[in-house]
Amino acid sequence: MTIKFRCEHCHKEVNAPDTAAGKRGKCPYCGQGSYIPAPVSDEDVLPLAPIDEEEERRRQEEIHALLKQERELIAESKGEPPVPLEHREDLDTEDLHHFVVNYCLDMGGGRLDRAQAHVQKLKSFGQKGIGAVNDFITGRAGEPALKNIPRPVLMGFLKQLSERLR
């Protein structure tokens, strides 16, 4: 049986005898030295783990959010001012997550006046603002910056914010 592999330099397919496995040899096309890998058998291949549907959903949401941010940045760089959140027809709770995150960070840092400003901003969005808070309470949304706040304290901030918005 022969070992098929691609040359490290010219990337052409090369055939080598089994006895050359694990050694270096010259490519017949470019003459450069290449490592000859050992042949791969079915026993060497590990089966893939099943897809975690919830993790995949979160990953897709994160990709969606990043693409949205990218579009907004491109629009800004072209001189087109972004539509203010208050005037957007396609406003989603995700668009308000940064207010929730900043509220929690400001509460954790003792900046109560700044936290109050985030409460007022979220109030102006009515049910969407409450929905943004609920996304964090239910675990549909998360933010790495909030990892430094102990979970019980974070949940207390979120519940307090939810009550202040009602």
C-alpha positions in Angstrom: 0.0 0.0 0.0 1.2 3.5 -0.7 1.0 6.7 1.4 -0.6 9.6 -0.4 0.2 13.1 1.0 0.7 16.7 -0.3 4.2 18.2 -0.5 4.8 20.9 2.1 6.3 23.1 -0.5 4.6 22.7 -3.9 1.4 21.1 -2.5 1.3 18.5 -5.2 0.0 15.0 -4.3 2.9 12.6 -3.8 2.9 8.8 -3.4 5.4 7.1 -1.1 5.9 3.5 -0.1 4.7 2.4 3.4 8.3 1.9 4.4 9.0 5.6 4.2 6.4 6.5 6.8 7.7 8.9 9.5 10.8 9.8 7.5 11.8 12.7 5.3 12.0 12.4 1.5 12.4 14.5 -1.6 9.4 15.6 -3.5 9.6 14.2 -7.1 8.1 17.5 -8.4 10.0 20.3 -6.6 12.9 18.4 -5.1 12.3 19.9 -1.6 12.4 17.7 1.5 9.1 16.8 3.0 7.9 14.8 6.0 6.2 11.6 5.0 3.3 10.9 7.4 2.2 7.5 8.6 -0.8 6.0 6.8 -4.1 6.7 8.5 -6.4 3.8 9.2 -10.0 3.9 10.3 -8.9 3.0 13.8 -6.8 6.2 14.0 -9.9 8.4 13.2 -11.8 9.6 16.3 -15.6 9.9 16.0 -17.0 13.4 16.2 -19.0 14.4 19.2 -22.7 15.1 18.6 -23.6 18.8 18.0 -24.8 20.6 21.1 -27.9 22.3 19.6 -28.1 25.0 22.4 -24.4 25.9 22.0 -24.9 26.0 18.2 -27.9 28.3 18.6 -25.9 30.7 20.9 -23.0 30.6 18.4 -25.3 31.6 15.6 -26.8 34.4 17.7 -23.3 35.7 18.4 -22.4 35.6 14.7 -25.6 37.5 13.9 -24.8 40.1 16.5 -21.3 40.5 15.2 -22.4 40.9 11.6 -24.9 43.5 12.7 -22.2 45.4 14.5 -20.0 45.1 11.4 -22.8 46.5 9.1 -23.2 49.4 11.5 -19.5 50.2 11.6 -19.3 50.1 7.8 -22.3 52.4 7.6 -20.6 54.8 10.0 -17.3 54.7 8.0 -19.2 55.6 4.8 -20.5 58.7 6.5 -24.1 57.4 6.8 -25.2 58.1 10.4 -26.7 55.1 12.0 -30.4 55.3 12.9 -30.8 56.1 16.6 -32.2 53.2 18.6 -35.3 55.2 19.5 -36.2 55.5 15.8 -35.4 52.0 14.6 -38.3 49.9 13.5 -36.4 46.6 13.7 -35.3 47.2 17.3 -34.6 43.9 19.1 -33.9 43.2 22.8 -30.3 42.3 21.7 -29.8 46.0 20.7 -30.4 46.9 24.4 -28.2 44.4 26.0 -25.3 46.9 26.4 -27.5 49.0 28.6 -28.1 46.0 30.9 -24.4 45.1 30.9 -23.4 48.7 31.7 -26.0 48.9 34.5 -24.6 45.8 36.2 -21.0 46.9 35.8 -21.8 50.4 37.2 -23.7 48.9 40.1 -20.8 46.6 40.8 -18.4 49.5 40.7 -20.5 51.7 42.9 -21.3 54.2 40.2 -25.0 54.5 41.1 -25.6 57.7 39.2 -24.4 56.1 35.9 -26.5 53.0 36.7 -29.6 55.2 37.1 -28.9 56.7 33.6 -29.0 53.2 32.2 -32.3 52.5 34.0 -33.8 55.6 32.4 -32.6 54.7 29.0 -34.0 51.2 29.3 -37.4 52.6 30.6 -37.7 54.6 27.4 -37.9 51.4 25.4 -40.7 50.0 27.4 -41.3 46.2 27.0 -38.1 45.8 24.9 -36.1 47.1 27.8 -37.7 44.6 30.2 -37.1 41.9 27.6 -33.4 42.8 27.4 -33.1 42.3 31.2 -35.1 39.0 31.0 -32.7 37.7 28.4 -29.9 37.9 31.0 -32.1 36.6 33.8 -33.1 33.5 31.8 -29.6 32.9 30.4 -30.5 33.7 26.8 -27.9 36.4 26.8 -24.5 36.6 28.5 -21.5 38.9 28.6 -17.9 37.9 29.5 -17.4 41.3 31.2 -20.0 40.2 33.8 -18.0 37.1 34.8 -16.2 39.1 37.5 -19.5 39.8 39.3 -20.5 36.9 41.6 -23.6 35.1 40.2 -25.9 35.8 43.2 -24.9 39.5 43.1 -25.4 39.7 39.4 -28.8 38.1 39.6 -29.7 40.6 42.4 -28.7 43.5 40.1 -30.8 42.0 37.3 -33.9 41.5 39.4 -33.6 44.9 40.9 -33.3 46.4 37.4 -36.3 44.4 36.2 -38.4 45.8 39.1 -37.2 49.3 38.4 -38.4 49.0 34.8 -42.0 48.0 35.7 
